[in-house]
Amino acid sequence: MIRITLAGCTGWVGKALVAAIMAAPDLELVAGVSRKAAGHDLGEAAGLSANGLPVFASMTEALRVPCDVVIDYTKPDSVKGNVLAAVAAGRHVVVGASGMTGEDYAEIDAAAKAAGVGVLAAGNFSITATLLRRFAREAVKYVPDVEIIDYASPSKPDTPSGTGRELAETLGAERMAATSKPVSELGGVRETRGGAIGAPHPVQVHSVRMPGFVLSCEAVFGLPDERLVIRHDAGTSAAPYVGGTLLAARRVSDQTGLRRGLDSLMG
């Protein structure tokens, strides 16, 4: 049995994960982390029947309960601290929360290697978002000009989304230089060209925040007289993220250090 502590257990994905982990024959849920539900029964906090499991206000408190893997679906302002605390305590970590930068992940990678644990982080654990990333990585070998459009609801607290940021960082490391005029050479309102993410060849990312979207992300590739668009759209259910997250929990201990993207587990 893989013992799991779930941070963000009362969130949109967190509630779905509580039910899924409890139903899995090889996984054991041992504790949850939620500031607003601290002190309550974990099952009831997730909208299910009482299960006798504790909910803590902080990761520090939750780590007093023995576990093998921490799954984090919290907020951008808390995820990095949670991950580093879990790694320091010798726990493997699956990161589903967004908001961290490439520098943050580099710090986490170093800490995980020093502690001898694995961390698997994905901007999106759904299969179609994973395929978007995989297909885009294949396309960027042949088409250097690519930009990303990231769509989400108006209440999303970070920009771009974890899906868009992770994709841009990946493609920026793998593509050739773009043929478009550098933003530094443009006149007018340069901010309309989006934000540059990734290295050594940054990708322009444009974030749209408005009602009608849950989460969508598209990679737009262009060559003379032709264009390719690869797009992922999410619905209102958290179900697409559950299977990938549980697969990550089962496989995160396979390697030491940080791996990014669910496709790192795919053959």
MODANOR-V875875 format. One line per field, one symbol per residue. psi: psi as a letter, one per 30 degrees, with the letter a starting at -180 (. if undefined). A space follows every 50 residues. Layout:
# MODANOR-V875875
psi=???
This chain:
# MODANOR-V875875
psi=kjkkkjkhfgaeeeeeeeeeeffkfgkjkfllkjefgkflkeeefggalk ggklklfleeeeffkklekkkjhblfffeeeeeeeeefggklkkjfllfl leeeeeeeeeeeeefhlkkjkkfkgleeeeeeeeeeeeefffjfjklkkk kllffkflkaleeeeeeeeeefffllklflkkefglabjfffgakkkllf ikkkkkkkjllfkdklkkkjkklkglkkkkkkkkafkfeffeeeeeeeef fffelkakkkkffffk.
